[in-house]
Amino acid sequence: MNFDLDSASALLARTPAALDSLLRGLPACWTEANEGEKTMTPREVVAHLIDADQTNWLTRIRAILEHGALQPIPGFDRYAKIRASAKTPIADLLDEFTAVRAAKLDELRALHLMPDDLKKHGQHPALGAVTVSELVATWTAHDLTHLHQVSRILAHQYADAVGPFERFLGVLKCEGHGG
C-alpha cells in the first residue's frame, strides 16, 4: 500500500479507542504486568503514546516544514512520560490519550499538507534524511507496534497457564521488536 494521509489518519484516530476497549477496567494484574525486566507495562505503553503525540510527531513535521534539512529534527525521550506518570491510573492515561490524539489529528489536518509538503526532507539525528510522509507513516506503524506489544504483554501473563496449547499461540512466541 502506498502512503495516503487520509488512510493513515483514519487508523491513528482508532488507536485510543482500541486501547481503551482492551485495557479500561482491567485489574492491575493485567495493566501493570510486563514481559520481563526492562519492558513496558500496558499503562506505560499508553503513557509513551501520549508523550510521542505531545512531543514527537507534529514537532518533527513542523520542523521539517519550517527548516527542511537545515536543522536536525528534535530528538525524543521515549521514557519521559513514563517516568512522569508512574502513579497515574490507567483510566486517566486512556482519557488523556484520547484527548491528546484528537487534538493532534486536528493539528495535522490544520497543516493542510499537500503532496509537495509530504515529500519535504528533514534531518533525523540518527537516521539521516526523512520525509514528512515517512514520519506520518511511522506514526501509524508505531501505533500498530504498540498495539501488538500490549497484546504480547497480556498474552505473556498466561504463557504458563495455556499448557500444551502454547505451540498454537504465535503471540507467545513473539519476542518483540523494540518499542
Buried (B, 14 or more C-beta within 10 A) or exposed (E): EEEEBEEBBEBBEEBBEBBBEBBEEBEEEBBEBBBEEEBBBBBBBBBBBBBBBBBBBBBBBBBBBEBEBEEBBBEBEEEBBBEEBEEBEBBEBBBBBBEBBEEBBEBBEEBEBEEEBBEBBBBBEEEEEBBBBBBBBBBBEBBEBBBBBBBBBBBBEEEEEEEEEEEEEEEBEBEBEEB
